[in-house]
Amino acid sequence: SSGINAEYGKGANAWWRVTLTRPFVIEGILIYNRLPSSNVAHRINKATIWIDGKVVDTIDYYSNQPNQIYSISNLPVVGREIVLKGPETITVADKPFVHVKEVEVFGKPWNWIGDKIRIC
């Protein structure tokens, strides 16, 4: 077992979450959206990225278009739980949702506090 648990929620507060075994210095997060050629790629617009219960970034699909990959800013941050919350304005069958191709989280175990690290 890798000690990583990923799960998701559907419905009124759709989300995707990964919980790490211990705090990490999270140095990068890449979110791979569905292909821009698909007619649903825009659905990621205004999704928010949370680390340990605090918003660290919001995806703006229209300023990045036609990029498929979103690099999350405001890092590095120390944390254990990374959550991608779907935008409440996008629905399928009247229910909000989160649908991405892939999420990559980069970091290292936390055992020090540097002056460039933001503690959530």
Sequence and secondary structure as in RCSB ss.txt:
>XXXX:A:sequence
SSGINAEYGKGANAWWRVTLTRPFVIEGILIYNRLPSSNVAHRINKATIWIDGKVVDTIDYYSNQPNQIYSISNL
PVVGREIVLKGPETITVADKPFVHVKEVEVFGKPWNWIGDKIRIC
>XXXX:A:secstr
  S EEEEE STT EEEEEEEEEEEEEEEEEE   TTSTTGGGGTT EEEETTEEEEE  HHHHTT SEEE  S 
 EEEEEEEEE  TT EETTEE    SEEEEEEEE     TT EE 
